[in-house]
């Protein structure tokens, strides 16, 4: 029997559809984030920024070595990825803590997302440009004009590069920029001279591959030229921070202890073994080198404990984003930085 | 279906979707970071609209070219694959097996050899709509139209050319529907290719917007995709009607 599709039926269908959307959203928010209300959540969700690799070795350590349990917390550490955004998960109540880069935090705050930074994991941004030492010679940013540079348009490497160019009064129009995608082939083929990588992960892998074919890898590090663009930081929602301050302290304390343990020299072997379980295809010597490189980013000279908020770097990051019109106006960064342990 | 009707249908769905999104936003008090407000959508449309419109037009041009290549290739291969000879059997077997591979999985190999320019976008767009076309074409061309072919067979006048003409004529509606339908997959294929590796087109616009969590820009891009899909599908349907008119007279 054919049922006529009248306007009335369509309106009822539309209404039911809207009710379904609203109730399903409401359920998920209440079940997971609803415990952002009065009672302290029993099951904590911690959403990482990226996939499991050396950049999250401290988080893996906390998960696997029972550091959270010792602090009386049940924490589910969830892998991140290109489609994941911890700040969105916080707002939707799908996570209680997360990892986000400073540009994500500032962009979200500029649009009213209730996000706070409780610890800064990377004191140095891992983003650098790899190049062949014998073919590229960079003594100052002015030398960049001579080469073709890979850049992810829209990504934070673009923001960093533009900030550097602006600081050294270089016109981007005078540079030969190449749009970077997922694969490294343009760099291998020699089409591009400098390629953006995360120094502690991709940088190590690529330099080993290059060594195999007799090439030596060098890195162009924007921080050497005064560009401080904050990378991975631990974030939570305003609601969690206000309603469960004790939880925030316990979580951050446990997490930072895990990071310190994972990066300590005496635990290196353990950390490599742990990481190997998550990255079985990566040889142990490379993992070891990646962890050492991560240490220099999380605990550079002069920093004793992980998690310190580098206020000057945050201000500079905010200024870069304002200058590049990535946000309309400053977000008053100080109000977002709430390290509970300092 | 005329363009206006098709576009209005799309517009209805688009507006319902966006209104639902805003309904959820205001009902739950979600921030502008999660769901952009109406004003932001208008601002993005005003500031980037023309640039994004050109990007979407660029995508459509590549999709049209890719679709054209796919139709030609599928017709050619289906003519070989329709017969029960060794070549035909092998072609059918290869077609059925190859279509199981998602094109995104072989995309890295395409980018390796063709780079991330126009050639890759064109090839991926063609491949994505090629296999469904091929399978439909093989089905249509290998199905005898006994009541017509019987006479020519009996008189010994049935050759390959005549057989194809009969089957095309008798299945014209099916063929047109399949080609029009695959127009959408050509658009999708081009956008996928641009998303994976390109510096032009609406897929690249979406990719850049994703880096910056810019949902307003993505919503604008979705509108433009709908607009250009409507234009292209209406054009294809118009061409289909013309072909039918010339061949059948209706």
Contacts between the chains, C-beta under 8 A, distances in Angstrom:
chain1	res1	chain2	res2	distance
A	14	B	16	7.1
A	17	B	20	7.7
A	18	B	20	6.3
A	18	B	23	6.4
A	21	B	20	5.8
A	21	B	23	7.7
A	21	B	24	6.3
A	22	B	23	7.2
A	22	B	24	6.5
A	22	B	27	5.9
A	25	B	24	5.7
A	25	B	28	6.5
A	26	B	28	7.5
A	29	B	28	6.8
A	82	B	210	7.8
A	83	B	210	7.8
A	85	B	213	6.1
A	87	B	33	6.9
A	88	B	33	7.4
A	88	B	34	5.8
A	88	B	213	7.6
A	91	B	30	6.7
A	91	B	31	6.1
A	91	B	33	7.3
A	91	B	34	5.7
A	92	B	30	7.9
A	92	B	34	7.3
A	104	B	213	7.1
A	107	B	33	7.1
A	107	B	212	6.8
A	107	B	213	6.3
A	108	B	31	7.4
A	108	B	33	4.3
A	108	B	213	7.4
A	110	B	33	8.0
A	111	B	31	5.9
A	111	B	32	3.9
A	111	B	33	3.8
A	111	B	36	7.9
A	112	B	31	4.2
A	112	B	32	5.1
A	112	B	33	6.6
A	113	B	31	4.3
A	113	B	32	7.9
A	113	B	33	3.9
A	113	B	34	7.1
A	114	B	31	6.9
A	152	B	211	7.1
A	153	B	199	7.6
A	153	B	208	5.9
A	154	B	207	7.3
A	154	B	208	3.5
A	154	B	209	7.4
A	154	B	211	3.9
A	154	B	212	5.6
A	155	B	211	5.1
A	179	B	116	7.4
A	179	B	199	4.3
A	181	B	111	7.4
A	181	B	116	5.7
A	181	B	196	7.0
A	181	B	197	4.1
A	182	B	108	7.7
A	182	B	196	7.0
A	182	B	197	6.8
A	183	B	108	6.0
A	183	B	111	6.1
A	183	B	112	7.2
A	183	B	197	7.5
A	185	B	111	7.0
A	185	B	112	5.6
A	186	B	115	7.7
A	186	B	116	7.9
A	326	B	212	7.2
